[in-house]
């Protein structure tokens, strides 16, 4: 079973890295609609997710020969990194909602301006 988890973590790492490279390429090729803060959040998210997956891969071999206290500390650090990912994802979601609200206000303002010009 640990081998399956390690393979899943490797596939996850490769997938996340590929998706991140695609997103970075999109940032540089077009006028991105996300701001600097959201880019930084997403970079940190990818770094932490990749670190978490690496920790999942090396965790079973690292903790199998150690005493239980060090294994507990190791997996607690993994859990803290996972919780940090959740918190950063919530901040990223907040930025997405703010950007959506800004775009919606801009669209309605433009529609209202065009409507007033027609009269």
C-alpha positions in Angstrom: 0.0 0.0 0.0 2.8 2.6 0.7 4.1 2.0 -2.8 0.7 3.0 -4.3 0.7 6.2 -2.2 4.2 7.0 -3.3 3.3 6.5 -6.9 0.2 8.6 -6.5 2.4 11.4 -5.0 4.8 11.2 -7.9 2.0 11.5 -10.4 0.5 14.4 -8.4 3.9 16.2 -8.4 4.3 15.8 -12.1 0.7 17.0 -12.8 0.9 20.0 -10.5 4.2 21.0 -11.9 2.9 20.8 -15.5 -0.2 22.8 -14.6 1.8 25.4 -12.9 4.2 25.8 -15.9 1.2 26.2 -18.1 -0.2 28.9 -15.8 3.1 30.7 -15.6 3.3 30.7 -19.4 -0.2 32.1 -19.6 0.8 34.9 -17.2 3.6 36.0 -19.4 1.8 35.6 -22.7 -1.4 37.6 -22.1 -2.6 40.4 -20.0 -3.4 38.4 -16.9 -6.5 39.2 -14.9 -5.0 38.2 -11.6 -2.9 40.5 -9.6 0.6 40.3 -8.1 -0.7 39.2 -4.7 -2.7 36.3 -6.2 0.4 35.3 -8.3 2.5 35.2 -5.1 -0.2 33.1 -3.3 -0.3 30.6 -6.1 3.5 30.3 -6.3 3.5 29.6 -2.5 0.7 27.1 -2.9 2.6 25.2 -5.6 5.8 25.2 -3.5 4.0 23.9 -0.4 2.0 21.3 -2.3 5.2 20.0 -4.0 6.9 19.9 -0.6 4.0 18.0 0.9 4.1 15.5 -1.9 7.9 15.0 -1.4 7.3 14.5 2.3 4.7 11.9 1.5 7.1 10.1 -0.8 10.1 10.0 1.6 7.9 9.8 4.8 7.5 6.0 5.0 11.2 5.2 4.5 12.3 8.1 6.8 10.0 7.2 9.7 10.2 3.4 9.5 13.7 3.2 11.1 13.1 6.0 13.7 11.6 6.0 17.1 7.9 6.8 17.3 8.5 10.3 18.7 10.4 11.4 15.6 7.8 9.8 13.3 5.1 11.7 15.2 7.0 15.0 14.7 7.6 14.3 11.0 3.9 13.6 10.3 2.9 16.6 12.4 5.0 18.8 10.2 3.4 17.2 7.2 0.0 18.0 8.7 1.0 21.6 9.4 2.2 22.0 5.8 -1.1 20.6 4.6 -3.1 23.1 6.8 -0.9 25.9 5.5 -2.0 24.8 1.9 -5.6 25.0 3.0 -5.2 28.5 4.5 -3.4 29.8 1.4 -6.0 28.3 -0.8 -8.7 30.2 1.2 -6.7 33.4 0.7 -6.5 32.7 -3.0 -10.3 32.1 -3.1 -10.8 35.4 -1.4 -8.7 37.1 -4.1 -10.7 35.4 -6.8 -14.0 36.6 -5.3 -12.6 40.1 -5.0 -11.5 40.1 -8.6 -14.9 38.8 -9.7 -16.7 41.5 -7.8 -14.4 44.2 -9.3 -15.0 42.9 -12.8 -18.8 42.7 -12.2 -18.9 46.3 -11.0 -16.8 47.4 -14.0 -19.2 45.6 -16.4 -22.3 47.1 -14.8 -20.7 50.6 -14.7 -19.8 50.3 -18.4 -23.4 49.1 -19.3 -24.9 51.9 -17.3 -22.6 54.4 -19.1 -23.6 53.1 -22.5 -27.2 53.1 -21.6 -27.0 56.8 -20.6 -25.2 57.7 -23.9 -28.1 56.1 -25.9 -30.7 58.5 -24.5 
